[in-house]
């Protein structure tokens, strides 16, 4: 697949003919392939696994401030001075020597920990169960949102619900699994974090003074934690020069 037209054709074929059915299927399909200036080849593919990669999976424990606190304050005093030594730290130092506030901050490793290749079902179950809270687990299992091209595959949602429910350990008090229907085209929101954008009812922008932005950073909505509600909203805070 070196030419863009070949990749486009493959995507059209997948969108038009791919489907996932419930139940146990153990069939073998012969897939023919053609490459320019080479002989036609074929390979056998077993049609029994749900081969959907977990891309950009949300890690729920990132939402726990006690484990992943916000970065220390203050930030840079001006967006144009990011490469200059103009910030102050809690120990009273400045410039390259004033890194005391950052020394105590837990930095996450840049290299991703190596995991075994797991499917989408196992990734969802292990991710949700890592929260530890039963009430939060139930809420997350009933709020599964799929994004990207694979989310458009016919029959994926009901099969995923059934397989996730069957994979949850029997000692976990979870009786229901639900995949939410996206209000937007999943193809347009495949980026990390876009899973939240796909279920928003409304979005709006709000403007604050530049001094408030520098002093307080980003505030979403009223600052209250999300509670059970029918409508989900997103408020983007931007600053304007005064």
Secondary structure, DSSP 8 states (H G I E B T S, - for coil): --SHHHHHHHHHHHHHH-B--SS---EEEEEEE--TTS--EEEEEEE-S------S---GGGG-TTTS----S---S-GGGTTSS--B-TTS-BGGG--HHHHTS----SS--------HHHHHHHHHHTT--HHHHHHHHT-B---SGGGGSBTHHHHHHHHHHHHS-TTS------B---SS-GGG--STTHHHHTT-SEEEEEEEEHHHHHHH----TTS----S-S--EEEEEEEE--
